[in-house]
Amino acid sequence: MELVDYLPVAVMLVLATVFVGASLIVSKMFSPHRPTPEKLAPYECGIIAEGEPSTRFPIQFYMVAMLFVVFDVEIIFLFAWASRFTDLGWFGIAAMAIFTFFVIETLIYVWKRGALDWNVPGRRRYLPGAVGGRIG
């Protein structure tokens, strides 16, 4: 492939960028801007917020969400491999075995580190006699 083969992609990228920019500018110029207290109030699920939430989401919530995204992307790689399984032969099987080993190793690591454990009081570092995360 030569560089000229990528010209249609570059043209579409420029056209998409121009379209997005023009759409934002035109909508800003012609849209009515009449803020009212009702429009500026936070709204969620039909319930008007009466104050700040009493508790924050625990860090485990975000850890599980990030791990879900990571493992979900890794499944996409498995799907791509499975769709070309016959073409890749033994090299593909070996590569996917190594990949799967690292995925499982990562899961075991985050499991042992407690990223999936939501039972905070039952964690080892909170037990009596635990010093710095270690018992002893």
N, CA, C and O atoms as a MOPAC input file, in Angstrom:
PM7 MOZYME 1SCF
protein

 N      0.82900 1    -1.17800 1     0.00000 1
 C      0.00000 1     0.00000 1     0.00000 1
 C      0.87700 1     1.24700 1     0.00000 1
 O      1.94500 1     1.29300 1     0.61100 1
 N      0.39400 1     2.22300 1    -0.69100 1
 C      1.10300 1     3.49500 1    -0.72100 1
 C      0.31300 1     4.53500 1     0.05500 1
 O     -0.83500 1     4.31300 1     0.44000 1
 N      0.94500 1     5.65600 1     0.27100 1
 C      0.33300 1     6.71200 1     1.05700 1
 C     -0.93100 1     7.25000 1     0.40000 1
 O     -1.85200 1     7.67700 1     1.09600 1
 N     -0.99100 1     7.23700 1    -0.92500 1
 C     -2.16000 1     7.75000 1    -1.63300 1
 C     -3.40300 1     6.88900 1    -1.36700 1
 O     -4.52700 1     7.36000 1    -1.53600 1
 N     -3.20700 1     5.63900 1    -0.95600 1
 C     -4.33600 1     4.76700 1    -0.63900 1
 C     -5.08000 1     5.22300 1     0.61200 1
 O     -6.24900 1     4.88700 1     0.80100 1
 N     -4.40700 1     5.98300 1     1.45900 1
 C     -5.02600 1     6.47900 1     2.67700 1
 C     -5.71900 1     7.83300 1     2.47900 1
 O     -6.27500 1     8.38200 1     3.43100 1
 N     -5.69200 1     8.37000 1     1.27100 1
 C     -6.29500 1     9.66800 1     0.99900 1
 C     -7.79500 1     9.69900 1     1.30500 1
 O     -8.24500 1    10.66800 1     1.91800 1
 N     -8.59600 1     8.70000 1     0.91700 1
 C    -10.02000 1     8.73700 1     1.26900 1
 C    -10.25700 1     8.77700 1     2.78700 1
 O    -11.18500 1     9.43900 1     3.25100 1
 N     -9.43400 1     8.08000 1     3.54400 1
 C     -9.58300 1     8.09100 1     4.99300 1
 C     -9.27300 1     9.48400 1     5.54300 1
 O     -9.97500 1     9.98300 1     6.42200 1
 N     -8.22000 1    10.10300 1     5.01800 1
 C     -7.85300 1    11.44900 1     5.46700 1
 C     -8.93500 1    12.45700 1     5.10100 1
 O     -9.25000 1    13.34700 1     5.89100 1
 N     -9.50300 1    12.32100 1     3.90800 1
 C    -10.56900 1    13.23600 1     3.48000 1
 C    -11.78800 1    13.07700 1     4.38800 1
 O    -12.38900 1    14.07200 1     4.79200 1
 N    -12.15800 1    11.83500 1     4.71400 1
 C    -13.30100 1    11.61200 1     5.59800 1
 C    -13.03000 1    12.14500 1     7.00400 1
 O    -13.93600 1    12.67000 1     7.65100 1
 N    -11.79600 1    12.01600 1     7.47800 1
 C    -11.44900 1    12.54800 1     8.78700 1
 C    -11.57500 1    14.07000 1     8.80800 1
 O    -12.09200 1    14.63600 1     9.77200 1
 N    -11.11000 1    14.72800 1     7.76000 1
 C    -11.22000 1    16.18200 1     7.67700 1
 C    -12.68400 1    16.60000 1     7.56700 1
 O    -13.11400 1    17.53500 1     8.24100 1
 N    -13.45500 1    15.90900 1     6.71800 1
 C    -14.86800 1    16.24200 1     6.57300 1
 C    -15.63800 1    16.03600 1     7.88700 1
 O    -16.49700 1    16.84600 1     8.23500 1
 N    -15.33500 1    14.96700 1     8.60400 1
 C    -16.00400 1    14.71400 1     9.88200 1
 C    -15.65500 1    15.80100 1    10.89900 1
 O    -16.52400 1    16.26600 1    11.63600 1
 N    -14.39100 1    16.20300 1    10.93700 1
 C    -13.97500 1    17.25700 1    11.85600 1
 C    -14.65000 1    18.58000 1    11.52300 1
 O    -15.11400 1    19.28300 1    12.42000 1
 N    -14.70700 1    18.92400 1    10.24100 1
 C    -15.36900 1    20.15900 1     9.81800 1
 C    -16.85900 1    20.10300 1    10.14700 1
 O    -17.42200 1    21.09500 1    10.61300 1
 N    -17.50500 1    18.96600 1     9.91300 1
 C    -18.92700 1    18.82300 1    10.19900 1
 C    -19.21100 1    18.98600 1    11.69400 1
 O    -20.16100 1    19.66900 1    12.07800 1
 N    -18.39100 1    18.36200 1    12.52700 1
 C    -18.59100 1    18.47500 1    13.97000 1
 C    -18.39800 1    19.92100 1    14.42800 1
 O    -19.20300 1    20.45000 1    15.19400 1
 N    -17.33300 1    20.54900 1    13.95700 1
 C    -17.08700 1    21.94300 1    14.32600 1
 C    -18.19900 1    22.86600 1    13.86300 1
 O    -18.65700 1    23.71800 1    14.62400 1
 N    -18.64300 1    22.70100 1    12.60100 1
 C    -19.71800 1    23.54700 1    12.07500 1
 C    -21.02400 1    23.30500 1    12.83500 1
 O    -21.76500 1    24.25200 1    13.10200 1
 N    -21.30900 1    22.06700 1    13.18000 1
 C    -22.53200 1    21.76300 1    13.93100 1
 C    -22.51200 1    22.42500 1    15.30100 1
 O    -23.52300 1    22.97700 1    15.73500 1
 N    -21.38400 1    22.37900 1    15.98000 1
 C    -21.29000 1    23.01800 1    17.29000 1
 C    -21.43500 1    24.53100 1    17.19500 1
 O    -22.11600 1    25.14400 1    18.01700 1
 N    -20.80400 1    25.12700 1    16.20400 1
 C    -20.87900 1    26.58900 1    16.04200 1
 C    -22.29400 1    27.01800 1    15.67800 1
 O    -22.81700 1    27.97100 1    16.25600 1
 N    -22.92000 1    26.33000 1    14.72900 1
 C    -24.27300 1    26.70200 1    14.29900 1
 C    -25.26800 1    26.50600 1    15.44100 1
 O    -26.14200 1    27.35000 1    15.64200 1
 N    -25.15300 1    25.42400 1    16.18400 1
 C    -26.09300 1    25.21300 1    17.29100 1
 C    -25.87900 1    26.25300 1    18.39800 1
 O    -26.84400 1    26.66100 1    19.04400 1
 N    -24.65700 1    26.68100 1    18.62400 1
 C    -24.40500 1    27.71200 1    19.62600 1
 C    -24.96600 1    29.06500 1    19.16900 1
 O    -25.46400 1    29.83800 1    19.98800 1
 N    -24.88700 1    29.34800 1    17.87100 1
 C    -25.36100 1    30.63300 1    17.35000 1
 C    -26.88300 1    30.72300 1    17.34400 1
 O    -27.43500 1    31.77400 1    17.66900 1
 N    -27.56900 1    29.64700 1    16.98300 1
 C    -29.00600 1    29.71400 1    16.75200 1
 C    -29.87300 1    29.13700 1    17.87300 1
 O    -31.09300 1    29.29500 1    17.83700 1
 N    -29.28600 1    28.48400 1    18.84800 1
 C    -30.11800 1    27.90300 1    19.90900 1
 C    -30.49500 1    28.97900 1    20.92100 1
 O    -29.69200 1    29.85900 1    21.23100 1
 N    -31.73400 1    28.90000 1    21.43700 1
 C    -32.13100 1    29.88300 1    22.44900 1
 C    -31.42700 1    29.59100 1    23.77000 1
 O    -31.21900 1    28.43700 1    24.14400 1
 N    -31.07300 1    30.64800 1    24.45200 1
 C    -30.38900 1    30.49400 1    25.73900 1
 C    -31.17900 1    31.27700 1    26.78600 1
 O    -30.93100 1    32.45700 1    27.03400 1
 N    -32.14100 1    30.57300 1    27.39100 1
 C    -32.98400 1    31.18700 1    28.42000 1
 C    -32.95900 1    30.30200 1    29.66900 1
 O    -33.87400 1    29.51000 1    29.89500 1
 N    -31.90200 1    30.44200 1    30.47700 1
 C    -31.82500 1    29.58400 1    31.67300 1
 C    -32.85000 1    30.01000 1    32.72400 1
 O    -33.06800 1    31.19700 1    32.96700 1
 N    -33.46000 1    29.01600 1    33.32900 1
 C    -34.38000 1    29.23700 1    34.44500 1
 C    -33.88500 1    28.38100 1    35.61100 1
 O    -33.08700 1    27.46600 1    35.41000 1
 N    -34.34200 1    28.66500 1    36.80400 1
 C    -33.91400 1    27.81900 1    37.93600 1
 C    -34.27000 1    26.34700 1    37.73600 1
 O    -33.52500 1    25.46300 1    38.15800 1
 N    -35.40100 1    26.08800 1    37.09600 1
 C    -35.79200 1    24.69100 1    36.85900 1
 C    -34.83200 1    24.01500 1    35.88700 1
 O    -34.49600 1    22.84300 1    36.06000 1
 N    -34.38700 1    24.74800 1    34.86200 1
 C    -33.46400 1    24.16500 1    33.89000 1
 C    -32.07000 1    23.96300 1    34.47900 1
 O    -31.35400 1    23.04700 1    34.07600 1
 N    -31.69100 1    24.79700 1    35.41100 1
 C    -30.36300 1    24.70600 1    36.00000 1
 C    -30.29100 1    23.74100 1    37.17600 1
 O    -29.19600 1    23.42600 1    37.64300 1
 N    -31.43100 1    23.26700 1    37.66200 1
 C    -31.44900 1    22.35500 1    38.80100 1
 C    -31.01200 1    20.95800 1    38.37000 1
 O    -31.33500 1    20.52600 1    37.26400 1
 N    -30.28200 1    20.24900 1    39.22800 1
 C    -29.91300 1    18.87200 1    38.89000 1
 C    -31.15000 1    17.98100 1    38.88100 1
 O    -32.05000 1    18.13600 1    39.70600 1
 N    -31.17900 1    17.06000 1    37.94700 1
 C    -32.34100 1    16.19500 1    37.77500 1
 C    -31.84300 1    14.78600 1    37.51700 1
 O    -31.01000 1    14.56300 1    36.63800 1
 N    -32.35500 1    13.83800 1    38.28600 1
 C    -31.94400 1    12.46600 1    38.06500 1
 C    -33.10900 1    11.53800 1    38.36400 1
 O    -33.59500 1    11.49700 1    39.49500 1
 N    -33.55200 1    10.81200 1    37.39000 1
 C    -34.57500 1     9.78600 1    37.53500 1
 C    -35.88900 1    10.33300 1    38.10000 1
 O    -36.60800 1     9.60500 1    38.78500 1
 N    -36.20700 1    11.56700 1    37.83500 1
 C    -37.46100 1    12.12800 1    38.29200 1
 C    -37.47500 1    12.54000 1    39.73900 1
 O    -38.50500 1    12.99100 1    40.24000 1
 N    -36.36300 1    12.39700 1    40.42400 1
 C    -36.29900 1    12.75000 1    41.84200 1
 C    -35.44200 1    13.99600 1    41.98200 1
 O    -34.30500 1    14.03000 1    41.51200 1
 N    -35.97100 1    14.99200 1    42.61100 1
 C    -35.20900 1    16.20900 1    42.84400 1
 C    -34.29000 1    15.97600 1    44.03800 1
 O    -34.73100 1    15.54000 1    45.10200 1
 N    -33.02200 1    16.27100 1    43.84900 1
 C    -32.04900 1    16.05000 1    44.91400 1
 C    -32.29800 1    17.02800 1    46.05400 1
 O    -32.49100 1    18.22400 1    45.83500 1
 N    -32.29200 1    16.50300 1    47.26700 1
 C    -32.50900 1    17.34500 1    48.43800 1
 C    -31.20300 1    17.74300 1    49.10300 1
 O    -31.21200 1    18.55900 1    50.02500 1
 N    -30.11400 1    17.20700 1    48.67600 1
 C    -28.81600 1    17.51900 1    49.26500 1
 C    -27.75100 1    16.61600 1    48.68300 1
 O    -28.01400 1    15.83300 1    47.77100 1
 N    -26.56000 1    16.72900 1    49.21100 1
 C    -25.45500 1    15.89100 1    48.76500 1
 C    -25.66900 1    14.45600 1    49.25900 1
 O    -26.29000 1    14.24700 1    50.30200 1
 N    -25.16600 1    13.48300 1    48.52700 1
 C    -25.30500 1    12.10400 1    48.99600 1
 C    -24.58800 1    11.91300 1    50.33200 1
 O    -23.54900 1    12.52400 1    50.58400 1
 N    -25.15000 1    11.06700 1    51.17300 1
 C    -24.59100 1    10.88000 1    52.51200 1
 C    -23.28500 1    10.10600 1    52.48100 1
 O    -22.40500 1    10.35100 1    53.30700 1
 N    -23.14200 1     9.17900 1    51.54600 1
 C    -21.90800 1     8.40500 1    51.45700 1
 C    -21.38600 1     8.45000 1    50.03700 1
 O    -22.13600 1     8.67800 1    49.08800 1
 N    -20.11100 1     8.23300 1    49.90700 1
 C    -19.49100 1     8.18300 1    48.59200 1
 C    -19.39800 1     6.72700 1    48.15600 1
 O    -19.46400 1     5.81100 1    48.97600 1
 N    -19.24300 1     6.53200 1    46.85400 1
 C    -19.04800 1     5.18200 1    46.36200 1
 C    -17.69300 1     4.67600 1    46.83900 1
 O    -16.71200 1     5.42000 1    46.80200 1
 N    -17.62200 1     3.43400 1    47.28200 1
 C    -16.32300 1     2.90100 1    47.70600 1
 C    -15.40700 1     2.68300 1    46.50600 1
 O    -15.87200 1     2.51700 1    45.37800 1
 N    -14.11600 1     2.68700 1    46.76100 1
 C    -13.12800 1     2.52100 1    45.69100 1
 C    -13.27800 1     1.16300 1    45.01100 1
 O    -12.93200 1     1.01400 1    43.83900 1
 N    -13.79800 1     0.16400 1    45.74600 1
 C    -13.98300 1    -1.15600 1    45.14500 1
 C    -14.95400 1    -1.09800 1    43.98000 1
 O    -14.82500 1    -1.86800 1    43.02800 1
 N    -15.91500 1    -0.20400 1    44.04000 1
 C    -16.87100 1    -0.05200 1    42.94900 1
 C    -16.13900 1     0.31900 1    41.66200 1
 O    -16.39600 1    -0.25800 1    40.60600 1
 N    -15.23600 1     1.27400 1    41.75400 1
 C    -14.48300 1     1.71300 1    40.58600 1
 C    -13.47300 1     0.66500 1    40.13900 1
 O    -13.23300 1     0.50500 1    38.94200 1
 N    -12.88000 1    -0.04600 1    41.09000 1
 C    -11.93600 1    -1.10200 1    40.73600 1
 C    -12.63200 1    -2.21400 1    39.95400 1
 O    -12.10400 1    -2.69700 1    38.95200 1
 N    -13.80300 1    -2.61300 1    40.40900 1
 C    -14.54700 1    -3.65600 1    39.70300 1
 C    -14.94700 1    -3.16100 1    38.31100 1
 O    -14.89600 1    -3.92000 1    37.34400 1
 N    -15.34200 1    -1.89800 1    38.21200 1
 C    -15.72200 1    -1.35500 1    36.90700 1
 C    -14.53400 1    -1.34100 1    35.95300 1
 O    -14.67400 1    -1.70600 1    34.78600 1
 N    -13.36000 1    -0.92200 1    36.44000 1
 C    -12.17300 1    -0.90000 1    35.57100 1
 C    -11.74500 1    -2.31100 1    35.18600 1
 O    -11.36700 1    -2.56300 1    34.04200 1
 N    -11.80700 1    -3.22800 1    36.14700 1
 C    -11.45300 1    -4.60900 1    35.83300 1
 C    -12.41800 1    -5.20500 1    34.82000 1
 O    -12.00900 1    -5.96500 1    33.94200 1
 N    -13.69900 1    -4.86500 1    34.93700 1
 C    -14.66900 1    -5.34400 1    33.95400 1
 C    -14.30000 1    -4.86600 1    32.56100 1
 O    -14.33800 1    -5.64500 1    31.60900 1
 N    -13.94400 1    -3.60100 1    32.43100 1
 C    -13.57300 1    -3.06100 1    31.12000 1
 C    -12.32500 1    -3.76400 1    30.58700 1
 O    -12.27400 1    -4.12800 1    29.41200 1
 N    -11.31900 1    -3.95700 1    31.44300 1
 C    -10.08300 1    -4.60800 1    31.01200 1
 C    -10.35600 1    -6.02700 1    30.53000 1
 O     -9.90400 1    -6.41900 1    29.45500 1
 N    -11.09600 1    -6.79800 1    31.32600 1
 C    -11.36000 1    -8.17500 1    30.94200 1
 C    -12.32300 1    -8.25500 1    29.76300 1
 O    -12.26600 1    -9.21500 1    28.99400 1
 N    -13.18900 1    -7.28700 1    29.60500 1
 C    -14.08000 1    -7.25000 1    28.45700 1
 C    -13.29200 1    -7.02200 1    27.17700 1
 O    -13.57800 1    -7.65300 1    26.15900 1
 N    -12.31600 1    -6.14400 1    27.20500 1
 C    -11.46700 1    -5.90300 1    26.03600 1
 C    -10.64700 1    -7.15000 1    25.72400 1
 O    -10.43300 1    -7.47300 1    24.55600 1
 N    -10.19200 1    -7.84700 1    26.75200 1
 C     -9.44000 1    -9.07500 1    26.51600 1
 C    -10.31000 1   -10.14400 1    25.86000 1
 O     -9.81100 1   -10.93800 1    25.06200 1
 N    -11.58300 1   -10.17500 1    26.18100 1
 C    -12.49700 1   -11.12200 1    25.53000 1
 C    -12.64100 1   -10.78800 1    24.04500 1
 O    -12.81400 1   -11.68800 1    23.22300 1
 N    -12.57100 1    -9.51500 1    23.70000 1
 C    -12.62700 1    -9.13000 1    22.28600 1
 C    -11.44900 1    -9.74000 1    21.53600 1
 O    -11.60400 1   -10.18400 1    20.39900 1
 N    -10.26700 1    -9.76600 1    22.16600 1
 C     -9.11200 1   -10.40300 1    21.53300 1
 C     -9.35200 1   -11.89600 1    21.35300 1
 O     -8.97100 1   -12.47000 1    20.33200 1
 N     -9.98200 1   -12.52400 1    22.34000 1
 C    -10.29700 1   -13.94900 1    22.19600 1
 C    -11.27500 1   -14.19300 1    21.04900 1
 O    -11.14700 1   -15.18000 1    20.32300 1
 N    -12.23600 1   -13.31200 1    20.88500 1
 C    -13.19500 1   -13.46500 1    19.78800 1
 C    -12.50000 1   -13.32100 1    18.43700 1
 O    -12.77900 1   -14.08100 1    17.51000 1
 N    -11.59700 1   -12.34900 1    18.32300 1
 C    -10.85900 1   -12.17000 1    17.06100 1
 C    -10.01000 1   -13.40100 1    16.76500 1
 O     -9.92500 1   -13.83600 1    15.61700 1
 N     -9.38500 1   -13.96000 1    17.79100 1
 C     -8.58300 1   -15.16000 1    17.59000 1
 C     -9.46200 1   -16.33200 1    17.15700 1
 O     -9.09500 1   -17.08900 1    16.25800 1
 N    -10.62600 1   -16.48200 1    17.79900 1
 C    -11.50900 1   -17.60100 1    17.47900 1
 C    -12.04600 1   -17.50600 1    16.05600 1
 O    -12.28500 1   -18.53000 1    15.41700 1
 N    -12.23500 1   -16.29900 1    15.55800 1
 C    -12.75400 1   -16.16100 1    14.19600 1
 C    -11.70100 1   -16.52100 1    13.14700 1
 O    -12.05600 1   -16.84800 1    12.01400 1
 N    -10.40500 1   -16.46700 1    13.50300 1
 C     -9.32500 1   -16.82400 1    12.57300 1
 C     -8.57100 1   -18.06100 1    13.04000 1
 O     -7.40300 1   -18.24400 1    12.69700 1
 N     -9.23000 1   -18.90800 1    13.82000 1
 C     -8.59400 1   -20.05100 1    14.46200 1
 C     -7.90100 1   -20.97200 1    13.46500 1
 O     -6.75200 1   -21.35700 1    13.68500 1
 N     -8.56800 1   -21.32900 1    12.38400 1
 C     -7.99200 1   -22.28700 1    11.43400 1
 C     -6.82300 1   -21.70000 1    10.65700 1
 O     -5.93000 1   -22.44400 1    10.25400 1
 N     -6.80000 1   -20.41300 1    10.43900 1
 C     -5.70700 1   -19.79200 1     9.68200 1
 C     -4.43900 1   -19.64600 1    10.51000 1
 O     -3.34200 1   -19.63300 1     9.95000 1
 N     -4.56000 1   -19.53700 1    11.81000 1
 C     -3.40000 1   -19.27000 1    12.66500 1
 C     -2.63600 1   -20.52700 1    13.05300 1
 O     -1.43900 1   -20.45300 1    13.33000 1
 N     -3.29400 1   -21.67200 1    13.07900 1
 C     -2.62000 1   -22.93600 1    13.37500 1
 C     -2.07500 1   -22.99400 1    14.79300 1
 O     -2.61700 1   -22.39100 1    15.71900 1
 N     -0.96000 1   -23.75800 1    14.93600 1
 C     -0.37500 1   -23.96000 1    16.25500 1
 C      0.23200 1   -22.67800 1    16.82500 1
 O      0.27200 1   -22.49700 1    18.04200 1
 N      0.70000 1   -21.79600 1    15.95700 1
 C      1.23000 1   -20.52100 1    16.44300 1
 C      0.13000 1   -19.73000 1    17.15000 1
 O      0.36400 1   -19.14100 1    18.20500 1
 N     -1.05600 1   -19.72000 1    16.57100 1
 C     -2.17500 1   -19.01700 1    17.19100 1
 C     -2.58000 1   -19.63200 1    18.51400 1
 O     -2.91200 1   -18.91900 1    19.46100 1
 N     -2.55200 1   -20.96800 1    18.58300 1
 C     -2.89200 1   -21.64400 1    19.83600 1
 C     -1.87100 1   -21.31200 1    20.91100 1
 O     -2.24000 1   -21.03900 1    22.05300 1
 N     -0.58400 1   -21.33300 1    20.55800 1
 C      0.45700 1   -21.01000 1    21.53300 1
 C      0.35000 1   -19.55600 1    21.99200 1
 O      0.46800 1   -19.26800 1    23.18300 1
 N      0.12900 1   -18.65300 1    21.05800 1
 C      0.00500 1   -17.23500 1    21.41400 1
 C     -1.19900 1   -17.01300 1    22.31900 1
 O     -1.11900 1   -16.25400 1    23.28500 1
 N     -2.31400 1   -17.67000 1    22.01400 1
 C     -3.50000 1   -17.49000 1    22.84000 1
 C     -3.33500 1   -18.17500 1    24.19300 1
 O     -3.91200 1   -17.71700 1    25.17900 1
 N     -2.57100 1   -19.24900 1    24.26800 1
 C     -2.30300 1   -19.88900 1    25.55600 1
 C     -1.49400 1   -18.94400 1    26.44800 1
 O     -1.77500 1   -18.82000 1    27.64000 1
 N     -0.50000 1   -18.28800 1    25.87400 1
 C      0.28500 1   -17.31800 1    26.64500 1
 C     -0.59900 1   -16.15500 1    27.07100 1
 O     -0.53700 1   -15.71700 1    28.22000 1
 N     -1.41400 1   -15.65600 1    26.16400 1
 C     -2.32300 1   -14.54900 1    26.46900 1
 C     -3.29300 1   -14.93500 1    27.57900 1
 O     -3.51500 1   -14.16200 1    28.51100 1
 N     -3.87000 1   -16.12900 1    27.48000 1
 C     -4.81200 1   -16.60400 1    28.48900 1
 C     -4.12800 1   -16.79100 1    29.83600 1
 O     -4.72000 1   -16.51200 1    30.87800 1
 N     -2.88200 1   -17.26200 1    29.82000 1
 C     -2.13400 1   -17.39500 1    31.06200 1
 C     -2.00800 1   -16.04900 1    31.76000 1
 O     -2.22600 1   -15.95700 1    32.96800 1
 N     -1.65800 1   -15.00200 1    31.01600 1
 C     -1.50300 1   -13.68100 1    31.62200 1
 C     -2.84100 1   -13.11000 1    32.08300 1
 O     -2.88800 1   -12.40100 1    33.08900 1
 N     -3.92300 1   -13.40200 1    31.37300 1
 C     -5.24300 1   -12.94600 1    31.81000 1
 C     -5.61400 1   -13.61100 1    33.12800 1
 O     -6.07100 1   -12.94200 1    34.05500 1
 N     -5.42400 1   -14.90500 1    33.21700 1
 C     -5.74700 1   -15.63200 1    34.44200 1
 C     -4.81900 1   -15.20200 1    35.57700 1
 O     -5.25200 1   -15.06800 1    36.72200 1
 N     -3.54600 1   -14.98700 1    35.25600 1
 C     -2.59500 1   -14.52800 1    36.27600 1
 C     -2.99900 1   -13.16100 1    36.81100 1
 O     -2.88800 1   -12.91400 1    38.01200 1
 N     -3.46200 1   -12.27700 1    35.94800 1
 C     -3.91900 1   -10.95400 1    36.37500 1
 C     -5.15200 1   -11.07500 1    37.26100 1
 O     -5.25700 1   -10.38500 1    38.27500 1
 N     -6.07200 1   -11.93200 1    36.89100 1
 C     -7.27000 1   -12.13900 1    37.70800 1
 C     -6.90000 1   -12.65900 1    39.09000 1
 O     -7.43700 1   -12.18400 1    40.09100 1
 N     -5.99900 1   -13.62000 1    39.15900 1
 C     -5.56500 1   -14.15700 1    40.45100 1
 C     -4.87700 1   -13.06300 1    41.27000 1
 O     -5.08700 1   -12.96600 1    42.47900 1
 N     -4.06200 1   -12.24600 1    40.61900 1
 C     -3.35800 1   -11.17200 1    41.32000 1
 C     -4.33700 1   -10.18300 1    41.95300 1
 O     -4.21200 1    -9.85600 1    43.13300 1
 N     -5.31700 1    -9.70100 1    41.16800 1
 C     -6.25600 1    -8.72500 1    41.72300 1
 C     -7.15900 1    -9.37400 1    42.76900 1
 O     -7.60500 1    -8.70500 1    43.70100 1
 N     -7.43000 1   -10.66200 1    42.62200 1
 C     -8.21900 1   -11.37400 1    43.60900 1
 C     -7.45300 1   -11.47300 1    44.93600 1
 O     -8.01300 1   -11.22500 1    46.00400 1
 N     -6.17100 1   -11.83600 1    44.85300 1
 C     -5.35000 1   -11.95400 1    46.06000 1
 C     -5.11300 1   -10.59700 1    46.70900 1
 O     -5.01000 1   -10.51700 1    47.93300 1
 N     -5.02400 1    -9.54000 1    45.93100 1
 C     -4.82200 1    -8.19100 1    46.47100 1
 C     -6.08100 1    -7.64000 1    47.12800 1
 O     -6.01900 1    -6.63100 1    47.83000 1
 N     -7.21100 1    -8.28400 1    46.91300 1
 C     -8.44300 1    -7.86900 1    47.56400 1
 C     -9.26400 1    -6.88300 1    46.76700 1
 O    -10.17700 1    -6.26800 1    47.31700 1
 N     -8.97000 1    -6.70700 1    45.48000 1
 C     -9.73300 1    -5.74300 1    44.68300 1
 C    -11.17600 1    -6.19200 1    44.48400 1
 O    -12.04800 1    -5.35600 1    44.24400 1
 N    -11.44400 1    -7.47300 1    44.57800 1
 C    -12.79600 1    -7.98600 1    44.40100 1
 C    -13.49700 1    -8.26500 1    45.72300 1
 O    -14.64300 1    -8.71400 1    45.73800 1
 N    -12.81700 1    -8.00200 1    46.82700 1
 C    -13.35500 1    -8.28900 1    48.15300 1
 C    -14.05100 1    -7.05400 1    48.70000 1
 O    -13.41000 1    -6.02500 1    48.91600 1
 N    -15.35000 1    -7.14400 1    48.92400 1
 C    -16.12000 1    -6.01000 1    49.44600 1
 C    -16.36000 1    -6.13500 1    50.94100 1
 O    -16.94100 1    -5.23300 1    51.54500 1
 N    -15.93100 1    -7.21900 1    51.54400 1
 C    -16.11600 1    -7.42600 1    52.97200 1
 C    -14.93600 1    -6.78800 1    53.71500 1
 O    -14.01900 1    -7.48600 1    54.14700 1
 N    -14.96700 1    -5.48100 1    53.85900 1
 C    -13.83700 1    -4.73700 1    54.42000 1
 C    -13.48800 1    -5.18600 1    55.82800 1
 O    -12.30900 1    -5.43100 1    56.08300 1
 N    -14.44000 1    -5.31400 1    56.77900 1
 C    -14.04800 1    -5.70900 1    58.13400 1
 C    -13.43500 1    -7.10200 1    58.20300 1
 O    -12.67000 1    -7.38100 1    59.12600 1
 N    -13.74100 1    -7.97600 1    57.26500 1
 C    -13.21400 1    -9.32800 1    57.29800 1
 C    -11.86200 1    -9.47400 1    56.62500 1
 O    -11.31500 1   -10.57600 1    56.58300 1
 N    -11.31500 1    -8.39900 1    56.10300 1
 C    -10.02400 1    -8.49900 1    55.44100 1
 C     -8.92100 1    -8.77900 1    56.44400 1
 O     -9.01300 1    -8.41100 1    57.61600 1
 N     -7.91300 1    -9.41300 1    55.97900 1
 C     -6.81700 1    -9.85000 1    56.82500 1
 C     -6.13800 1    -8.68200 1    57.53400 1
 O     -5.76900 1    -8.80400 1    58.70200 1
 N     -5.96800 1    -7.55800 1    56.84900 1
 C     -5.24900 1    -6.43600 1    57.45900 1
 C     -6.03900 1    -5.76600 1    58.56400 1
 O     -5.47700 1    -4.99100 1    59.33800 1
 N     -7.35600 1    -6.05200 1    58.65800 1
 C     -8.16700 1    -5.46600 1    59.71200 1
 C     -8.32400 1    -6.38700 1    60.91700 1
 O     -8.94900 1    -6.00800 1    61.90700 1
 N     -7.77300 1    -7.57100 1    60.84200 1
 C     -7.88200 1    -8.50300 1    61.95700 1
 C     -6.99900 1    -8.04000 1    63.12200 1
 O     -6.01000 1    -7.34000 1    62.90200 1
 N     -7.34000 1    -8.41800 1    64.33900 1
 C     -6.50100 1    -8.02700 1    65.48000 1
 C     -5.09700 1    -8.60500 1    65.33400 1
 O     -4.92400 1    -9.76800 1    64.97000 1
 N     -4.10800 1    -7.78100 1    65.62200 1
 C     -2.71700 1    -8.21700 1    65.53400 1
 C     -2.08300 1    -7.97000 1    64.18200 1
 O     -0.89800 1    -8.24600 1    63.99400 1
 N     -2.85900 1    -7.45000 1    63.23100 1
 C     -2.30600 1    -7.16000 1    61.90500 1
 C     -1.53900 1    -5.84500 1    61.96400 1
 O     -2.05800 1    -4.83900 1    62.44900 1
 N     -0.30600 1    -5.85500 1    61.47200 1
 C      0.51200 1    -4.65300 1    61.44700 1
 C      0.93100 1    -4.39400 1    60.01400 1
 O      1.62100 1    -5.21200 1    59.40600 1
 N      0.51400 1    -3.25500 1    59.47100 1
 C      0.92000 1    -2.90100 1    58.11700 1
 C      0.44500 1    -3.88400 1    57.07800 1
 O      1.11900 1    -4.08600 1    56.06800 1
 N     -0.70400 1    -4.50200 1    57.30000 1
 C     -1.22200 1    -5.44800 1    56.32200 1
 C     -0.70900 1    -6.86000 1    56.53300 1
 O     -1.10600 1    -7.76700 1    55.80200 1
 N      0.17400 1    -7.07600 1    57.52400 1
 C      0.71800 1    -8.40300 1    57.77900 1
 C      0.37200 1    -8.82100 1    59.21200 1
 O      0.29200 1    -7.99100 1    60.11800 1
 N      0.17700 1   -10.07800 1    59.38300 1
 C     -0.11500 1   -10.57400 1    60.73600 1
 C      1.21900 1   -10.90000 1    61.39400 1
 O      2.07700 1   -11.55300 1    60.80000 1
 N      1.37700 1   -10.44500 1    62.60800 1
 C      2.60800 1   -10.79800 1    63.28900 1
 C      3.24600 1    -9.73000 1    64.04000 1
 O      4.29500 1    -9.94400 1    64.64800 1

